[in-house]
Amino acid sequence: MPETLIYGGFAFLLGLLLTPWFIAFLRKNKMGKQLRVETVDSREATVFRTYHKHKFGTPTMGGLLIWGSILMTVLLSRLLSYTGFVEHSLLQRGQVYLPLFILVSLGILGAFDDYLNIIGAGKKKGLDWLPKLITLLVISGAAALWFYCKLGYDQVYVPFSGPVHIGILYIPLCMFIIVGTANAVNVTDGLDGLAAGLLIIAFGSFGLLSYIEGLDVLAAFCFVVAGATAAFLWHNVPPALFFMGDTGSLALGGTLGVIAMMTDQMLVLPFVGFIFMIEMLSVIIQLTSKKFRGGKKVFKAAPIHHHFEALEWGESKVTMRLWIVGSFMAFAGVIVSVFG
């Protein structure tokens, strides 16, 4: 536990120290956010532009700082372990290799998507959906095969019931969890501080569950991720100095899904990541309603945080209220996991 706190604290302090330089780098290279000109169904994003037009040009791709701080912390732990200062390194094959693989691979995918969006000046929203989906499926498929073939995962633990063996069906389920969580966090990342705050809650919860299950190294890794994300949030609270972009949301979302499976708590994930799930469902409901109800909408705007904005709640109030709900649901998820 002392090592866990040290690693998490180091990731937080490292992120804070690097932030001024990183923001200056983003501004110098004009890596600013472009406004969305249309929704996912190719209609004009009027609500988004009304409430977010002042954010045009704000530096993005802050996710690079988050997972960069995580990687440097992991490497530091390896160095400290090698020289005998600490007993355990975070670079542990059975518990950390897979989350690191997802973090870096989805981070690179997100960075490429962000870059295309920046150079497209808002006319093209990054990668087209098909190559992006294919890449997500390839990455998640590689992780799923590792889970099933190398680690021997082939069951789902049902709280208050027990493990249910599903055999090879674990592979598509694993892919669904990784892709779904990555996209859910990506969808949620639309207000200053919203996704980052919820991610800290989620990784903190799974860090606690990992520690309870005896996965000490994975628990430490979760707190490192939470620490690095907290450093980002320090300057991402309203008004945000920079955004995490897809390089942050896809990477951290996919990593969260992997950790839920490594702890055999994928059915607890909807509690811990409740707001992420609701945000994703709101988009699905909105698109379905428009398609089959002649363009009629269920929400004023989707994802649902923009609906609350359109109700004139105010951005900070929406963010903090969703943080509150997310905290309560994450606590419920921990209780279900511990007693289930």
C-alpha distance (Angstrom), angle and dihedral (degrees) to the residues before:
residue distance angle dihedral
M1 . . .
P2 3.86 . .
E3 3.81 89.4 .
T4 3.80 89.8 48.6
L5 3.80 91.6 54.5
I6 3.80 91.2 45.8
Y7 3.81 93.0 51.8
G8 3.81 92.9 45.5
G9 3.80 91.6 47.6
F10 3.79 91.9 47.5
A11 3.82 91.9 52.1
F12 3.80 89.5 50.4
L13 3.81 95.1 48.5
L14 3.80 92.5 42.9
G15 3.79 90.8 52.9
L16 3.80 91.6 49.3
L17 3.80 92.5 49.3
L18 3.80 93.6 48.8
T19 3.81 96.4 44.1
P20 3.86 99.6 83.4
W21 3.80 91.8 49.4
F22 3.80 92.0 44.2
I23 3.81 94.7 49.8
A24 3.81 89.7 48.3
F25 3.81 88.9 51.1
L26 3.82 91.8 51.0
R27 3.81 92.2 48.3
K28 3.79 93.4 46.4
N29 3.79 90.6 53.4
K30 3.83 92.4 42.0
M31 3.81 93.6 -120.1
G32 3.80 92.0 162.8
K33 3.79 130.9 153.9
Q34 3.79 116.9 -99.2
L35 3.78 120.9 -143.5
R36 3.77 118.7 -110.8
V37 3.79 110.8 -112.5
E38 3.82 96.6 -172.8
T39 3.78 141.5 20.7
V40 3.80 126.3 -113.4
D41 3.82 89.3 -89.5
S42 3.84 91.0 53.5
R43 3.81 96.8 -103.5
E44 3.79 126.5 128.9
A45 3.83 112.5 -80.3
T46 3.81 94.7 -136.8
V47 3.81 98.6 157.5
F48 3.79 92.8 47.1
R49 3.80 93.4 49.4
T50 3.81 92.3 45.9
Y51 3.79 94.6 56.9
H52 3.82 101.0 29.6
K53 3.81 107.1 37.5
H54 3.83 89.9 105.8
K55 3.83 89.3 62.8
F56 3.78 94.3 65.7
G57 3.79 110.2 129.9
T58 3.83 96.5 15.4
P59 3.84 107.7 146.4
T60 3.79 114.4 -97.7
M61 3.83 136.9 -176.6
G62 3.82 90.1 74.1
G63 3.79 87.3 146.5
L64 3.80 86.8 81.1
L65 3.80 88.3 66.3
I66 3.81 91.6 49.0
W67 3.77 99.2 51.7
G68 3.80 91.2 33.8
S69 3.82 88.9 59.0
I70 3.81 89.4 47.1
L71 3.81 92.6 51.9
M72 3.81 92.8 47.6
T73 3.80 90.3 50.1
V74 3.81 91.1 50.5
L75 3.80 90.8 49.7
L76 3.81 90.6 48.1
S77 3.79 89.9 53.0
R78 3.79 89.7 52.2
L79 3.80 90.7 51.2
L80 3.82 92.9 47.5
S81 3.80 90.6 48.1
Y82 3.80 92.2 48.3
T83 3.81 92.2 51.8
G84 3.82 92.6 45.3
F85 3.83 99.0 -113.4
V86 3.81 91.9 121.3
E87 3.78 132.4 23.7
H88 3.79 100.6 -133.3
S89 3.79 134.3 41.7
L90 3.80 121.9 -149.8
L91 3.79 89.2 -134.1
Q92 3.80 93.8 89.2
R93 3.79 119.3 152.5
G94 3.78 99.8 -145.8
Q95 3.80 97.2 47.3
V96 3.81 112.4 20.3
Y97 3.83 110.0 26.8
L98 3.80 93.3 78.4
P99 3.83 97.7 46.8
L100 3.81 88.8 46.8
F101 3.81 91.3 50.9
I102 3.80 91.6 52.5
L103 3.81 92.5 43.2
V104 3.80 94.1 53.6
S105 3.82 99.4 36.5
L106 3.81 95.1 48.3
G107 3.80 89.0 40.7
I108 3.80 90.3 57.7
L109 3.81 90.8 46.7
G110 3.79 90.5 50.4
A111 3.81 92.5 46.9
F112 3.80 90.7 53.7
D113 3.80 89.7 48.7
D114 3.82 91.5 49.3
Y115 3.80 92.2 48.5
L116 3.80 92.8 52.0
N117 3.78 89.5 49.5
I118 3.81 91.6 51.4
I119 3.80 96.3 48.9
G120 3.81 89.5 43.6
A121 3.83 89.8 61.3
G122 3.80 91.5 -136.4
K123 3.83 94.4 -55.3
K124 3.80 92.6 103.9
K125 3.78 120.0 35.1
G126 3.77 97.3 -137.9
L127 3.78 119.7 -91.3
D128 3.79 119.5 10.3
W129 3.80 111.5 -103.8
L130 3.82 96.2 -111.8
P131 3.84 100.6 56.7
K132 3.80 88.7 40.2
L133 3.81 91.6 53.0
I134 3.80 92.9 44.9
T135 3.81 90.8 52.1
L136 3.80 91.0 48.3
L137 3.80 90.3 50.8
V138 3.81 92.8 48.9
I139 3.81 92.7 49.9
S140 3.80 94.2 43.5
G141 3.82 89.8 44.8
A142 3.80 91.0 55.7
A143 3.82 89.8 50.3
A144 3.81 91.9 46.9
L145 3.80 91.9 52.3
W146 3.80 89.9 50.0
F147 3.80 90.3 51.3
Y148 3.80 93.0 48.6
C149 3.81 103.2 34.7
K150 3.80 103.8 30.3
L151 3.80 105.0 27.3
G152 3.81 96.9 32.2
Y153 3.80 97.9 -127.8
D154 3.82 110.8 162.1
Q155 3.80 105.5 139.9
V156 3.79 142.2 71.3
Y157 3.78 119.6 -140.3
V158 3.81 111.7 -134.7
P159 3.83 112.2 -157.4
F160 3.82 114.6 -116.9
S161 3.81 89.2 8.4
G162 3.79 113.0 55.6
P163 3.81 141.3 -123.3
V164 3.79 120.1 -25.1
H165 3.79 115.3 -158.9
I166 3.79 112.2 -139.0
G167 3.81 100.3 168.0
I168 3.79 117.2 -160.0
L169 3.82 90.9 -0.9
Y170 3.79 84.5 79.4
I171 3.81 88.7 78.7
P172 3.84 98.3 62.6
L173 3.80 90.4 38.1
C174 3.80 90.0 53.7
M175 3.80 91.0 49.4
F176 3.80 90.8 49.4
I177 3.82 91.9 51.7
I178 3.82 94.0 49.6
V179 3.81 96.3 44.3
G180 3.81 92.9 40.4
T181 3.81 95.2 49.3
A182 3.81 92.8 44.6
N183 3.80 91.4 52.7
A184 3.81 93.6 41.9
V185 3.81 91.8 56.1
N186 3.80 89.4 44.1
V187 3.81 90.4 54.1
T188 3.81 91.7 46.9
D189 3.81 92.9 53.3
G190 3.80 95.4 90.3
L191 3.81 106.1 103.0
D192 3.80 130.4 56.7
G193 3.80 108.4 -86.2
L194 3.81 96.4 -7.6
A195 3.80 102.7 113.4
A196 3.81 94.9 33.4
G197 3.80 93.5 53.2
L198 3.80 92.5 47.6
L199 3.81 91.2 47.3
I200 3.81 91.2 54.1
I201 3.81 89.0 52.6
A202 3.81 91.8 47.5
F203 3.80 97.6 46.4
G204 3.79 90.6 43.7
S205 3.81 89.6 53.5
F206 3.79 94.0 49.0
G207 3.79 89.8 44.1
L208 3.80 88.3 58.3
L209 3.82 92.2 46.2
S210 3.81 90.9 48.1
Y211 3.80 90.5 52.2
I212 3.81 91.6 49.0
E213 3.82 90.0 51.3
G214 3.80 91.4 51.5
L215 3.81 95.3 -107.8
D216 3.80 92.6 132.1
V217 3.81 97.3 164.5
L218 3.81 92.6 48.4
A219 3.81 89.0 48.3
A220 3.80 89.9 53.4
F221 3.80 90.3 48.9
C222 3.83 90.5 52.0
F223 3.80 90.7 53.4
V224 3.81 90.6 47.4
V225 3.81 88.9 54.8
A226 3.80 90.0 47.0
G227 3.82 90.8 48.9
A228 3.80 94.1 49.6
T229 3.81 90.8 46.6
A230 3.82 91.0 48.9
A231 3.82 89.3 55.1
F232 3.80 88.5 53.5
L233 3.81 91.4 46.6
W234 3.81 90.0 53.9
H235 3.81 87.9 74.0
N236 3.81 97.2 26.0
V237 3.80 97.7 66.5
P238 3.83 113.3 106.5
P239 2.95 118.3 -34.5
A240 3.81 90.7 32.5
L241 3.80 118.4 -147.2
F242 3.81 89.7 -158.4
F243 3.81 141.7 -4.1
M244 3.80 130.6 -125.6
G245 3.82 94.5 -131.9
D246 3.80 124.6 -166.4
T247 3.80 90.0 -53.0
G248 3.79 87.0 68.2
S249 3.79 103.9 32.7
L250 3.82 97.4 46.0
A251 3.81 92.9 43.7
L252 3.80 96.5 46.8
G253 3.81 93.8 40.0
G254 3.79 93.3 51.9
T255 3.81 91.1 45.2
L256 3.80 90.4 51.9
G257 3.80 89.8 54.3
V258 3.80 91.9 49.7
I259 3.81 92.5 50.6
A260 3.81 90.6 50.0
M261 3.81 88.3 57.0
M262 3.80 94.9 43.0
T263 3.80 88.9 56.6
D264 3.83 89.8 44.0
Q265 3.80 88.8 -121.7
M266 3.80 102.8 119.4
L267 3.82 90.4 130.7
V268 3.80 89.1 54.6
L269 3.83 89.9 53.1
P270 3.86 92.9 81.4
F271 3.82 87.5 59.7
V272 3.80 97.5 43.7
G273 3.81 91.6 41.5
F274 3.81 95.1 34.7
I275 3.81 96.8 135.9
F276 3.81 91.4 47.5
M277 3.81 89.0 54.1
I278 3.81 93.5 47.4
E279 3.81 91.6 48.4
M280 3.81 91.2 52.3
L281 3.81 92.7 45.5
S282 3.81 90.9 51.0
V283 3.81 90.1 57.9
I284 3.82 92.1 47.7
I285 3.82 91.9 47.9
Q286 3.81 92.3 47.5
L287 3.81 94.2 49.5
T288 3.81 92.4 44.9
S289 3.79 91.7 49.8
K290 3.81 92.6 49.9
K291 3.78 91.8 48.7
F292 3.80 99.3 47.1
R293 3.81 101.9 27.3
G294 3.78 99.9 53.4
G295 3.79 97.0 -97.2
K296 3.82 95.9 -45.8
K297 3.79 115.5 148.3
V298 3.80 130.4 -141.7
F299 3.82 93.6 -160.7
K300 3.78 129.8 36.2
A301 3.80 85.8 -121.3
A302 3.79 137.2 -10.7
P303 3.00 140.8 -97.9
I304 3.79 89.8 53.2
H305 3.83 95.4 -116.1
H306 3.82 87.5 68.9
H307 3.82 88.8 51.2
F308 3.81 89.2 58.0
E309 3.80 89.3 46.8
A310 3.79 89.2 53.8
L311 3.82 87.8 53.6
E312 3.84 85.6 61.8
W313 3.80 95.7 -113.1
G314 3.78 91.6 138.4
E315 3.80 125.6 -120.3
S316 3.80 98.3 -95.5
K317 3.79 92.8 47.9
V318 3.81 92.1 50.4
T319 3.80 91.0 49.4
M320 3.79 95.8 48.5
R321 3.79 94.6 44.1
L322 3.79 90.9 52.1
W323 3.81 88.8 47.6
I324 3.82 88.4 54.9
V325 3.80 93.5 49.9
G326 3.81 90.6 44.2
S327 3.82 91.2 51.8
F328 3.79 93.8 51.1
M329 3.80 92.6 47.3
A330 3.81 92.3 47.0
F331 3.81 89.3 51.6
A332 3.81 88.7 50.6
G333 3.80 89.1 50.4
V334 3.81 91.7 53.2
I335 3.81 90.4 49.5
V336 3.82 91.4 49.5
S337 3.79 90.6 49.2
V338 3.80 95.7 47.3
F339 3.79 97.3 44.7
G340 3.80 97.5 29.7
